[in-house]
Every structure is written in structure tokens, then in C-alpha cells.
């Protein structure tokens, strides 16, 4: 009996000592040291920023009614207008031209939670011209019984020198990325040029044939020919819309990719809309 009791008590005592030592020791070191994780960097988009941009601009130029007023000045109160509707005959087709563009931009943002509100102004130098032309010839017996011949040739050109926009901007901040949309007004400097060659003539075919047959008859006829050229430099207004994506390399260095659409109001029959894709970089203060 003693042989069994003493070994059993020794084992129980060893277990008790081991448990006590385990209680005295802190095993937290097995889990590693406690630490606070470093929070991810969050960009504050609020503030003033200034930058530059460069890209490619495609200009769609329309000339549908550019020559009508010039033709009408020659054709009004004549059979060219009443019988031929001369002022509606010339319609140069639209033209698309493109070139590199560059400029500067500046703005101010206010951030509420993840939403960013602000306004931005920009200036773009373009300096591209496009032109189109049209011609037509008509022959018919007019309302006065005369055989009338009308020949028209016209050419129109538009040049957009530069333009600026002022737009409101709304974005959504997702850490260092911010997609945004913009909308506002545009003002540009444009040069419009139109030229016209106008020729209108008519004669009495019956009287002409009678003279050929030996009968002296008065031949009623007319002949009108002229050339006009006009050019104007104008300040034109319009609307500007756009969307883009901005990325903050640091809290103060911003990169962006952007699309911008500008539609100018009709000026002297000339129409212009601009489609621009561009990249930019800015410093936020």
C-alpha cells in the first residue's frame, strides 16, 4: 500500500508545482507584442489647387447657314430669290479638325465626408482652323419668261483661337482616388470668314431666236456678277461639360485624366463643338 501511495503523491505534487509555475508565467509573449495598426493615409481634398493640362482637341465645325445672308444681299428683290430661292442653295458640309491643346487650370474644393464640392476655371489654347465649300448652278425659265442662269460658289472657314471655362465640380473621394463630373459655361475667341462668288444672268430666248430668224426684236436681258469676302473675330459663349478621375500622389500633388465637351452658340451661321481628352497635374495648397 505504501508502495503505491508514495509514487502517487509525488506525481500529484509535481503537477501542482508545474501548474503554479504556469500560473506565475505570462504566456502573452506567445501571441507577440501588442501594437496599434498604422491607419491608412486619407487625403483631404479641401483647398485651393493650381495646375497645367495638355491633350488632344477635336473640333466639329458647321457651316450650314453661314453663306445664306451674303447670298440674300445679292438675290433679294430678284427672280434669283423668288424663283430659285438662291439664299438657301449653298450649304457647305461640316468639317472636323483636330490638334494638340494645352493650358492651365485652378480651383477650390470643400470636402464633406466622401463628397467633394468645388468650382474650377481653366484656359485652353487651341488655334486650329477648318474650312468647307459648296457650289451650285441652276438654269430655268423664270417667272418673267426669261431663261435665267444662276451660278454660286461659296467658302466658309472657322478658327478657334482659345477658350476658357468656369465650372462647378462634384467628386467622390475614395482614399487617393476621386472620380468627378463638371458643368458650367465657356467663352472663346473665334474667327469666322466667308467668301462668295455670285453670277446671275438671263435673256429672252424667244426674242433671241426671232433675231436669228431675221426679225429685229428687242432682247430683254440682264447680267449680274460679284465677289464678296467677309471676316470677323468674335467672342462666343457656350456650355461646358466633363468628367474625369483625379489621383493624389501625396497630400499636395494631384494627377488627373479628363474628358471635356464644349458647345458654342451659333455665330453668323458658324457652329462649333469641341471634344477634348487631356491629362493634368496640380499642386494643392
C-alpha positions in Angstrom: 0.0 0.0 0.0 2.8 2.4 0.9 4.5 1.4 -2.3 1.6 2.8 -4.3 0.8 5.8 -2.1 4.2 7.5 -2.2 4.7 7.5 -6.0 1.1 8.8 -6.4 1.7 11.7 -4.0 4.9 12.5 -5.8 3.2 12.8 -9.2 0.4 14.9 -7.8 2.9 17.2 -6.1 4.8 17.6 -9.3 1.7 18.5 -11.2 0.8 21.1 -8.6 4.2 22.7 -8.8 4.0 22.8 -12.6 0.5 24.4 -12.5 1.7 27.0 -10.1 4.7 27.9 -12.2 2.4 28.1 -15.3 0.1 30.4 -13.4 3.0 32.7 -12.4 4.3 32.9 -16.0 2.6 35.2 -18.6 2.2 33.3 -21.8 1.1 36.5 -23.7 4.6 36.6 -25.2 3.5 33.6 -27.3 0.9 36.0 -29.0 3.5 38.6 -29.8 3.8 42.2 -28.6 0.7 44.4 -28.5 0.7 47.2 -31.1 -1.7 49.8 -32.7 -2.0 49.4 -36.5 -0.9 52.4 -38.6 -4.1 53.9 -40.2 -4.2 54.2 -44.0 -3.4 57.6 -45.3 -6.5 59.6 -46.1 -6.3 62.6 -48.4 -8.0 65.8 -47.5 -9.2 67.2 -50.9 -10.2 70.6 -49.5 -8.3 73.6 -50.5 -7.0 75.7 -53.5 -5.2 74.0 -56.3 -3.3 75.2 -59.4 -2.1 73.1 -62.4 -1.5 72.7 -66.1 -3.0 70.4 -68.7 -2.3 69.0 -72.2 -4.1 66.8 -74.6 -5.9 66.5 -77.9 -9.0 68.5 -79.1 -11.3 67.5 -81.9 -13.4 70.4 -83.3 -16.6 69.8 -85.2 -17.3 72.8 -87.4 -20.7 73.5 -89.0 -21.4 76.0 -91.9 -24.9 75.1 -92.9 -26.3 78.7 -92.9 -23.1 80.7 -93.0 -23.4 81.9 -96.6 -27.2 82.5 -96.7 -27.1 86.2 -95.6 -24.4 87.0 -98.1 -26.3 85.4 -101.0 -29.6 87.1 -99.9 -28.0 90.5 -100.1 -27.5 89.9 -103.8 -30.6 87.9 -104.6 -33.4 89.8 -102.7 -35.9 91.5 -104.8 -34.9 89.4 -107.8 -36.1 86.3 -109.6 -32.9 84.6 -108.2 -34.6 84.6 -104.8 -38.3 84.3 -105.8 -37.8 81.6 -108.4 -34.6 79.9 -107.3 -34.6 80.5 -103.6 -30.9 81.4 -104.0 -30.2 82.1 -100.4 -31.0 78.5 -99.4 -28.9 76.8 -102.1 -25.4 76.9 -100.6 -24.8 74.6 -97.7 -21.1 73.8 -97.1 -20.8 70.4 -95.3 -19.5 70.1 -91.8 -15.8 69.7 -91.2 -13.8 68.1 -88.3 -10.3 69.2 -87.4 -8.1 68.2 -84.5 -4.8 69.2 -82.9 -3.0 69.2 -79.6 -4.2 71.7 -76.9 -2.7 72.9 -73.6 -3.4 75.3 -70.9 -3.8 75.9 -67.1 -6.5 75.3 -64.5 -7.2 76.4 -61.0 -10.0 75.7 -58.5 -11.2 75.3 -54.9 -12.6 72.2 -53.2 -14.6 71.7 -50.0 -14.9 68.1 -48.7 -17.9 66.7 -46.7 -17.3 63.1 -45.7 -16.5 61.4 -49.0 -18.1 64.0 -51.2 -16.1 66.9 -52.7 -17.7 70.1 -53.9 -16.0 72.9 -55.7 -15.5 75.2 -58.7 -12.8 75.3 -61.3 -11.7 77.6 -64.1 -9.4 76.7 -67.0 -7.8 78.2 -70.1 -7.0 76.2 -73.3 -5.0 77.3 -76.3 -6.1 75.5 -79.5 -5.5 77.7 -82.6 -6.9 75.4 -85.2 -8.9 76.3 -88.4 -11.2 74.3 -90.7 -13.0 75.3 -93.9 -15.6 74.0 -96.2 -17.0 75.0 -99.6 -20.0 74.5 -101.8 -21.1 75.4 -105.4 -24.2 75.1 -107.4 -25.5 76.0 -110.9 -29.2 76.3 -112.0 -30.8 77.1 -115.3 -34.6 77.6 -115.7 -37.2 79.8 -117.4 -38.1 82.3 -114.7 -41.5 83.9 -113.9 -40.7 86.7 -116.4 -40.3 84.3 -119.2 -36.5 84.7 -119.4 -34.1 81.9 -119.4 -32.1 82.5 -116.2 -28.7 81.1 -115.2 -27.6 81.2 -111.6 -24.1 80.1 -110.5 -23.0 80.3 -106.9 -19.7 79.4 -105.2 -19.0 79.9 -101.5 -16.4 79.1 -98.9 -16.5 79.3 -95.2 -13.8 79.0 -92.5 -13.8 79.0 -88.7 -10.8 79.3 -86.4 -11.0 78.7 -82.6 -8.0 80.6 -81.2 -8.5 79.8 -77.5 -11.2 79.4 -74.9 -11.9 79.3 -71.1 -14.5 77.6 -68.9 -15.9 78.2 -65.4 -17.5 75.0 -64.0 -18.9 73.6 -60.8 -17.4 70.3 -59.8 -18.7 67.3 -57.7 -16.5 64.3 -56.8 -16.4 61.3 -54.6 -13.2 60.7 -52.6 -12.1 57.0 -52.2 -8.8 57.3 -50.4 -6.4 58.7 -53.0 -8.8 58.4 -56.0 -11.6 60.8 -56.8 -13.9 60.5 -59.9 -15.7 63.7 -60.7 -18.1 65.4 -63.0 -18.2 69.1 -64.0 -20.6 71.5 -65.7 -20.6 75.2 -66.5 -20.1 77.9 -69.1 -17.5 78.5 -71.8 -16.2 81.6 -73.5 -13.9 81.5 -76.6 -12.3 83.7 -79.2 -13.2 82.7 -82.8 -12.6 84.0 -86.3 -15.2 83.4 -89.0 -14.5 84.1 -92.7 -16.9 83.7 -95.7 -16.4 84.3 -99.4 -19.0 84.3 -102.2 -18.9 84.3 -106.0 -22.3 85.3 -107.4 -23.3 85.2 -111.0 -26.9 85.7 -112.3 -27.9 86.3 -115.9 -31.0 85.9 -118.1 -32.3 86.7 -121.6 -35.4 86.4 -123.7 -34.9 83.2 -125.7 -37.9 83.9 -128.0 -36.6 87.3 -128.9 -33.2 85.9 -129.4 -34.5 83.2 -131.8 -36.6 85.8 -133.6 -33.5 87.8 -134.3 -31.7 84.8 -135.6 -34.6 84.3 -138.0 -34.1 87.8 -139.3 -36.8 89.6 -137.3 -35.5 92.5 -135.4 -36.8 92.2 -131.9 -35.6 93.8 -128.7 -33.9 91.2 -126.4 -34.6 91.7 -122.7 -31.6 90.5 -120.7 -29.7 91.1 -117.5 -26.3 90.2 -116.1 -25.1 90.4 -112.5 -21.7 89.2 -111.2 -20.0 89.9 -107.9 -17.5 88.7 -105.3 -17.7 89.2 -101.6 -15.3 88.4 -98.7 -16.1 89.0 -95.0 -14.2 88.1 -91.9 -14.9 88.7 -88.2 -13.2 88.0 -84.9 -15.8 87.3 -82.2 -16.1 86.4 -78.6 -18.5 83.5 -78.4 -20.2 81.8 -75.4 -21.4 78.3 -74.7 -21.7 75.4 -72.2 -19.0 73.1 -70.9 -19.5 69.5 -69.5 -16.9 67.0 -68.4 -15.9 64.0 -66.3 -12.6 62.7 -65.1 -10.5 60.9 -62.5 -8.1 62.5 -60.1 -5.3 60.8 -58.1 -3.4 62.2 -55.2 0.3 61.1 -55.3 0.7 63.0 -52.0 -1.5 65.2 -50.0 -0.4 68.1 -52.2 0.4 66.6 -55.7 -2.6 65.7 -57.8 -2.8 64.0 -61.2 -5.8 63.8 -63.4 -7.3 62.4 -66.6 -10.3 64.2 -68.0 -12.8 64.5 -70.9 -14.3 67.8 -71.7 -17.1 68.8 -74.1 -17.7 72.4 -75.1 -20.6 73.6 -77.3 -20.5 77.2 -78.5 -23.6 79.2 -79.6 -24.2 79.8 -83.3 -22.3 82.9 -84.5 -23.0 84.2 -88.0 -24.1 80.8 -89.2 -20.9 79.1 -87.9 -21.3 76.3 -85.3 -18.5 74.8 -83.2 -18.3 72.0 -80.6 -15.1 70.7 -79.0 -14.2 67.3 -77.7 -11.1 67.2 -75.6 -9.2 64.4 -73.8 -6.4 65.6 -71.6 -4.1 64.9 -68.6 -3.1 67.3 -65.9 -1.1 67.8 -62.8 -1.7 70.3 -60.0 -0.4 71.4 -56.6 -2.9 71.8 -53.8 -2.2 74.4 -51.2 
